[in-house]
Amino acid sequence: MTLQRFTDKAILVTGAASGIGFGTAERLAREGARVLACDINATLLRDEVGRLKQAGLDVTAQVLDVTDVASCNAAVAEAVSKFGKLDVVCNIAGTLLSRHFEEISDADWQKQMAINVTGVFSLCRAAMPHLVASKGNIVNCASIAGIIGVPYGTAYSATKGAVIMFSRALAVEYAAKGVRVNAICPGAVATPLAQNTVLPEGADFNLVGKLLPLLPDMGYPEDIAAGVAFLASDDARFMTGAALVMDGGQTAL
């Protein structure tokens, strides 16, 4: 039996056209949420949201560029206009870069920061007044790359470490107002983003091999979506400022 922890809850999910974002939007909708599914890929978003609608789920598509403040403000405004409130924001949108440190360009660095950090900041800032009103919560997608050093991932790791500390600071500031803020830290997950990322030429596979999961299988988007759903639900009512690791044991050694 599917849990129904989000009946009558209004939730905004970014990065919802694929991977963990799509898995999250689907999981929350199946648990009764009304979901505004946001992504920059308008065509893929339309198709995937259409598939969820055909399954009878209450999901609406909203094209969103998280690097654009006006676009972030508009997405939050649309959620509140459509649902009458906003209970949860799930910042899942992100980008990944694997490159030798000395080959990272200014543009590479700025893109990682704009999508992975500034986008989270902009959505949280726009949503916070509504979350204070609803006593809602935020789940930000970080990574184990924000906890341990990942070879060829200096820019990516910097952004995910920033997301963790941003989430913790926000949790401290808004705890007395009843808003919870948590981060989820996936490890190796079979998503299009990860599968399309190529290690740089000359990569040291001894270093990379140390980051493999201990469990015999990769993680899948639905695994991480389950963690997001837990953090967003009342089951996690006593959790704020947490960085929940879901990595198949990658960081256990």
VENSUL-V306149 format. One record per residue. N is the residue number from 1. RES is the residue in three letters. NEAR is the number of other C-alpha atoms within 12 Angstrom. Layout:
n-><N & N>
res-><RES & RES>
near-><NEAR & NEAR>
This chain:
n-><1 & 2 & 3 & 4 & 5 & 6 & 7 & 8 & 9 & 10 & 11 & 12 & 13 & 14 & 15 & 16 & 17 & 18 & 19 & 20 & 21 & 22 & 23 & 24 & 25 & 26 & 27 & 28 & 29 & 30 & 31 & 32 & 33 & 34 & 35 & 36 & 37 & 38 & 39 & 40 & 41 & 42 & 43 & 44 & 45 & 46 & 47 & 48 & 49 & 50 & 51 & 52 & 53 & 54 & 55 & 56 & 57 & 58 & 59 & 60 & 61 & 62 & 63 & 64 & 65 & 66 & 67 & 68 & 69 & 70 & 71 & 72 & 73 & 74 & 75 & 76 & 77 & 78 & 79 & 80 & 81 & 82 & 83 & 84 & 85 & 86 & 87 & 88 & 89 & 90 & 91 & 92 & 93 & 94 & 95 & 96 & 97 & 98 & 99 & 100 & 101 & 102 & 103 & 104 & 105 & 106 & 107 & 108 & 109 & 110 & 111 & 112 & 113 & 114 & 115 & 116 & 117 & 118 & 119 & 120 & 121 & 122 & 123 & 124 & 125 & 126 & 127 & 128 & 129 & 130 & 131 & 132 & 133 & 134 & 135 & 136 & 137 & 138 & 139 & 140 & 141 & 142 & 143 & 144 & 145 & 146 & 147 & 148 & 149 & 150 & 151 & 152 & 153 & 154 & 155 & 156 & 157 & 158 & 159 & 160 & 161 & 162 & 163 & 164 & 165 & 166 & 167 & 168 & 169 & 170 & 171 & 172 & 173 & 174 & 175 & 176 & 177 & 178 & 179 & 180 & 181 & 182 & 183 & 184 & 185 & 186 & 187 & 188 & 189 & 190 & 191 & 192 & 193 & 194 & 195 & 196 & 197 & 198 & 199 & 200 & 201 & 202 & 203 & 204 & 205 & 206 & 207 & 208 & 209 & 210 & 211 & 212 & 213 & 214 & 215 & 216 & 217 & 218 & 219 & 220 & 221 & 222 & 223 & 224 & 225 & 226 & 227 & 228 & 229 & 230 & 231 & 232 & 233 & 234 & 235 & 236 & 237 & 238 & 239 & 240 & 241 & 242 & 243 & 244 & 245 & 246 & 247 & 248 & 249 & 250 & 251 & 252 & 253>
res-><MET & THR & LEU & GLN & ARG & PHE & THR & ASP & LYS & ALA & ILE & LEU & VAL & THR & GLY & ALA & ALA & SER & GLY & ILE & GLY & PHE & GLY & THR & ALA & GLU & ARG & LEU & ALA & ARG & GLU & GLY & ALA & ARG & VAL & LEU & ALA & CYS & ASP & ILE & ASN & ALA & THR & LEU & LEU & ARG & ASP & GLU & VAL & GLY & ARG & LEU & LYS & GLN & ALA & GLY & LEU & ASP & VAL & THR & ALA & GLN & VAL & LEU & ASP & VAL & THR & ASP & VAL & ALA & SER & CYS & ASN & ALA & ALA & VAL & ALA & GLU & ALA & VAL & SER & LYS & PHE & GLY & LYS & LEU & ASP & VAL & VAL & CYS & ASN & ILE & ALA & GLY & THR & LEU & LEU & SER & ARG & HIS & PHE & GLU & GLU & ILE & SER & ASP & ALA & ASP & TRP & GLN & LYS & GLN & MET & ALA & ILE & ASN & VAL & THR & GLY & VAL & PHE & SER & LEU & CYS & ARG & ALA & ALA & MET & PRO & HIS & LEU & VAL & ALA & SER & LYS & GLY & ASN & ILE & VAL & ASN & CYS & ALA & SER & ILE & ALA & GLY & ILE & ILE & GLY & VAL & PRO & TYR & GLY & THR & ALA & TYR & SER & ALA & THR & LYS & GLY & ALA & VAL & ILE & MET & PHE & SER & ARG & ALA & LEU & ALA & VAL & GLU & TYR & ALA & ALA & LYS & GLY & VAL & ARG & VAL & ASN & ALA & ILE & CYS & PRO & GLY & ALA & VAL & ALA & THR & PRO & LEU & ALA & GLN & ASN & THR & VAL & LEU & PRO & GLU & GLY & ALA & ASP & PHE & ASN & LEU & VAL & GLY & LYS & LEU & LEU & PRO & LEU & LEU & PRO & ASP & MET & GLY & TYR & PRO & GLU & ASP & ILE & ALA & ALA & GLY & VAL & ALA & PHE & LEU & ALA & SER & ASP & ASP & ALA & ARG & PHE & MET & THR & GLY & ALA & ALA & LEU & VAL & MET & ASP & GLY & GLY & GLN & THR & ALA & LEU>
near-><5 & 13 & 18 & 21 & 25 & 30 & 22 & 21 & 35 & 42 & 52 & 58 & 57 & 50 & 45 & 46 & 42 & 38 & 35 & 46 & 45 & 45 & 36 & 48 & 54 & 43 & 40 & 47 & 39 & 30 & 32 & 26 & 37 & 40 & 48 & 50 & 53 & 46 & 41 & 28 & 24 & 22 & 17 & 23 & 33 & 26 & 22 & 32 & 36 & 22 & 21 & 30 & 23 & 12 & 14 & 18 & 26 & 33 & 42 & 37 & 38 & 36 & 31 & 36 & 30 & 41 & 29 & 21 & 23 & 18 & 24 & 36 & 27 & 26 & 38 & 44 & 25 & 29 & 36 & 31 & 15 & 23 & 25 & 19 & 31 & 40 & 41 & 50 & 58 & 52 & 48 & 46 & 43 & 42 & 36 & 35 & 39 & 32 & 27 & 23 & 21 & 15 & 18 & 21 & 15 & 14 & 13 & 24 & 28 & 22 & 24 & 34 & 31 & 29 & 39 & 42 & 39 & 29 & 39 & 47 & 34 & 30 & 44 & 43 & 24 & 29 & 39 & 36 & 26 & 33 & 34 & 27 & 20 & 25 & 27 & 40 & 49 & 54 & 52 & 58 & 51 & 47 & 41 & 38 & 38 & 34 & 30 & 26 & 23 & 35 & 27 & 30 & 37 & 28 & 38 & 40 & 34 & 30 & 38 & 43 & 33 & 32 & 46 & 38 & 26 & 34 & 39 & 29 & 21 & 33 & 32 & 21 & 19 & 28 & 26 & 13 & 21 & 27 & 38 & 41 & 49 & 46 & 48 & 46 & 40 & 41 & 40 & 38 & 30 & 24 & 29 & 22 & 23 & 25 & 17 & 14 & 17 & 18 & 22 & 20 & 12 & 14 & 18 & 16 & 15 & 11 & 16 & 21 & 15 & 20 & 26 & 26 & 24 & 20 & 17 & 12 & 17 & 26 & 29 & 29 & 33 & 27 & 32 & 42 & 39 & 31 & 35 & 47 & 44 & 32 & 40 & 44 & 37 & 24 & 17 & 24 & 21 & 20 & 28 & 36 & 32 & 32 & 35 & 34 & 31 & 35 & 36 & 26 & 22 & 32 & 26 & 18 & 12>
